[in-house]
Amino acid sequence: MAYVSKEDKKTLAPVIKKVLAEYGVKGTIKVNNHMTLVVTLRKVPAGLFTDEEIRNGVNVYHINTGFEGTAKKFLTALLAAMKGDKWFDKSDSMVDYFHTAWYNDIKIGAWDKSVEIV
């Protein structure tokens, strides 16, 4: 059963914030339904993402095919920081068995407030 606690978030937050600062991005970190760690990107530097990438959003399972260049490096580093040392995935979709430490989600902006390009 996927579960991420507020303590896990506090442990992972410094590393996540370091990655955000390294690329000049500002974002928020939250836990959604005790099973998903969510990083919402609020301010990104101009040129990091294309308009199409912002529109399409981030699928954390397809970062390698959906992004290029610096955006791909940034999202890969961010996802690694979100997973930390405790994350695991022992899922087997062939037998409909899903067992992961927690789910990760990266959002570019929010439904009520789009991302700010600085």
Secondary structure as GFF3:
##gff-version 3
##sequence-region A 1 118
A	DSSP	alpha_helix	6	22	.	.	.	ID=ss1
A	DSSP	beta_strand	26	32	.	.	.	ID=ss2
A	DSSP	beta_strand	36	44	.	.	.	ID=ss3
A	DSSP	alpha_helix	51	56	.	.	.	ID=ss4
A	DSSP	alpha_helix	63	66	.	.	.	ID=ss5
A	DSSP	alpha_helix	69	83	.	.	.	ID=ss6
A	DSSP	three_ten_helix	93	95	.	.	.	ID=ss7
A	DSSP	beta_strand	103	108	.	.	.	ID=ss8
A	DSSP	beta_strand	116	117	.	.	.	ID=ss9
###
